[in-house]
């Protein structure tokens, strides 16, 4: 059975982390979110004909930090998706990425009312010293409060952990794992810090053999606590796999909307991959240039 999902990129961040390679901006450095959302709405109107109207397996709001912009703007995007013919059912996974300290009771209630049913939290580590060295604005207490709020509302949530951080010891990694297990999310993503050669954060990182030991420690501990690895960096409790991730791993079509977003369509047997520019001005110019034409019917027309 074919499945299909939509990824929507929200590029706003509190700060630009030095290790991040995603298409993001500090929120004061680009246009107001309402202007960016207007571009998203135009793109949906112009490119939805690349894909036939169908039921959605997932809608994923990633970034960046989608929780930095007003919930009503995200709902506006979802409403536009549904207005052009895509539909959802009670199994459609609708995810939003959240940074600690960007969620309140009010905003969480608004997300739930808008239809969000899965929340992905960028915890990274439960060590304040490492968070500071990574340039993160939040602290451990912020993370615990955010995760506590998600548990209070009995939501389906995931958390991200980084490992092989500069100066990180095995004892500190085990503490991160224990803390994550104590919180008991439905899903845990574990990412080895990956950097370009010469990056300052490459200094004082665990040696390769220690990184392998960390990887094995993560796998052993999570496996022993009922988390199954269904993808290289992703573990979940039973039937809590990210449907968004599975689309990528099972060769299903997906549509990426927004700055730098990637898509995969099958207008030909071998499929076509296409993506938007990572520069905000080029993305804006691209959408505005398409506005002078009728909606496109195939990604091949972008060439």
N, C-alpha and C positions, 0 to 999 in steps of 0.2 A: 504493500500500500504506500503510495506516495504521500509525503508530508511536506509542509511548507511553513516557513517562518519569516518574520520581519524583524530586522535589527534597526534601531534608531539611535543615532549617535548624538549625545549631548556633550559638547566639549568644554563646559565650564568647570573650573577647579578653584579651590581656595588658594592653592599654591601649585607651581609646576615642579613636581618631584624630579630630581636630577636623573633618576634611573628610569623614568617613564619614557616609552617610545610611542605612545599613542598620540593621536591628533587632538591635543588639548591646549587650552589657553587659561591663564589666570582671568577670572571673570571681569576684571577691570580693563583688560587689554583688548576686548572685542565688543561687538555690538550688543545692545540690550537683548536679553533673552527673547522678548516678544518679537523683535526683528528677525532673530535667528529662526524662531518657530514659524514665522511667516514664510521663510525660505523652505523649511521642511514641508509645509503645507503645499507650496507650489510644486516641489519635487514629487510629492505623492500624486498630485493632479496630473503632472506631465509624464510620469514614468510608470504608473500603475498598470498600463496596458502592456508592459513587458510580460506580465504574468496573468493567467486567467483568474477570474474571481473564484475564490475557494475558501474552504474552512482553514483557519490558522491553527497550526500546532503550537506556535509560540509567538509572542511579541516580547522583544528584549530591549529595554532602554539602558544603554551603556554609556561610558564616557572615559575620562571626565567624571563628573559627579552630578547625575541627573537630579538628585535631591537638593541641589542648590537653587533650582529654579522653581517657580510656583507650581504646585500640583495641577492647577487648572490649565496651565499651558501644556502639560503632558497629556491631560485628558483631551484637550483640543486636538492633539496629534492623533490620539487613538480614535476619536470620533471621525476624523478625516479618513483614516484607514478603513473604517467600516462604511463610510459614505460612498467609497469608490467600489464597493462590492465584496470586500473580504469580510468573513464572518468568524465568530468564535462560538465555542460551546462550553459546557461546564468542565471540560478537560483542558481547554486552552491555557497554557502557561503564560502568565504576563509578569515579567520580571523587571525590577528596577534596582540598579546599583546604588548603594548608599555608603557614604563615608561616615565614620563615627562623628557625633556632635552635630549632625545636620538633620536629625530627625526629632520631632516632637509628637506628643499625643495628638495634637490637632492635625499635623501634616500626615501622620500615619493613618488617622481616620479618613482623611481626604483621599489618600492613595487606595485604601481598601474600598471606599465608596466608588472610586473611579474604575475599579476592576482589577487592580494589582493583587496578585495572589502569591508572589514569590519575591523575596528580598535578599540581595547579595551584598554583604558588608565587607568592606576592605579593612579588616583588622590589622593585617600584616604581621604583627608580633605583639605579645603581651609583655613587652619590656620597654619601659620609658626611655632608657638610654639608647636603645637601638632605634626607636621611633625618631628620636631627636637627630641621631646621626644620619638617618635616611631623609631628613628634612620634612617629616610629617608634622602637620599642625596639631593633630589630636594626640591625646595621651591614653594610657590604659584605662583610666577611670571613664573617659568619654566612650571608649569601646564597650566597656561593661554596662554602662547606662543604656547605650543604644541597643545592645543585644538583650538587655533586660526588658526594654520596652517591647521589642519584637516578641519575646516570650510571654509577656503580660497579655498581649493580644492574640496569643496562640497562632502565630503566623508560621508559614513555611519559609525558613531562611537558611542561607548559606553564609559561610565566612571564608575569607582568603587568608592564607598564611604564607609569608616569605621565609625562606631559609637560605643558609650560606651567606648570611649578612656579615659585614666586617666585624671582627672580634667575637662573633657568636660562638659559644661553646656548646658542646653536646648537652650539658646540664640545662642550659638556657633553652635549647630547642625542646628538650623533654618537658620543660615547664610550659612552653607554648602549646605543645600537644595536649598535656594534661588539662590546661585551662580550656582548650577547645572542647575536649571530651566532656569536661564538667558542664559546659554550657549546652552540649548535646544538640547542635544544629542538625538539620536533615542532610546537609551537604557540606563538605569541606574541600576547598581547592588549595593545593600546596604547590607553590611555585619557587623554583630555584632562582635566586637573583641572577639575572643575565644582563651583562653590560658589554659595551663596546671596549675594545682594547684601549688602554690608556685612561679609562675613566677613573676619577679619584676614588670611587667606592670599591675599586678592585684591590686596593691596598688593604692588607691585614684580613683578607677573607680566609675562611677555612681552606686548607689544601684540598686538592682534588679527591684524595682518598678519604678525607674527612667528610667531604660533601656526599660521597657515595654512602658512607656510613650513616649520614643524616637522612638520606633518601630511604635507606633500608629501615632505619628506626621509625620514620613516619609510616612506612608501609606496614611494618609489623604491628605497631601500636593501633593504627586505625583498623586494620584487618581483625585484630583480636577484640575490637569493640564494635563489631557488626557493620563496619563501613566497607563497602566493596569498591575496588578501583575499576571504573568502567572506561577510563581514558587516562592517559599518562599522568596528568596532574590532578585528576578529579576523583573524589570518593563520595559515596552517598549511602544512606540507609536504604533499605529495600524499597524499590519503586519510587525513589526520590531523585533519580538522575535528572540532570538539567536537560530538558527537551531541546533547548536552544543548542547546547553542546552536541547532542546526538544528531541534530540535523547535519552538522559539519562532518561528523564521523561516519555517517551512513549514506553519503553522497546524495543528499536531498537538496532541493532548490531553496535558496533564501535570498531575500531582498534587503540590502543595506541602504538606509536612507540617512542623509546628513553628511557632515564634514568627514572626509576620509573613509567613509563606509564602503565595505566590499560586498559584492553580490555574486551569486552563482545561478545561472539560468541554463536551460537545456533547449534552446531553439534549434540546436544541431545535436547529433548523437554524442559528440565528445564534450558538449557543454561549453559555456562561455563564462569567463570570469571578468568582471568589470568593477570599477571603483571610482569614487569621487576624489577630487584633489584634496590634499591635506591643508592647503593654505586657505584661510577664510575668505580673502578677497577673490581668489580664483574660483572657489566654490560658489560664491555669490554671483560672480560674473557668468559662470556656467549656467546656473539656474535661470538668471535673467535673460540670457541669450536664447534658451530653449522656450521661454515664455512667448516668443514671437512666432512660434510654430505650433502646429497641431500636436496633440500628444503622440509620442513615438510608439511604435508597435513592436519594436525589437531592440535589444541592446546593441545589435549589430549596426544600428543606425547611428550610434555614438562614435563610430570609428571615422 
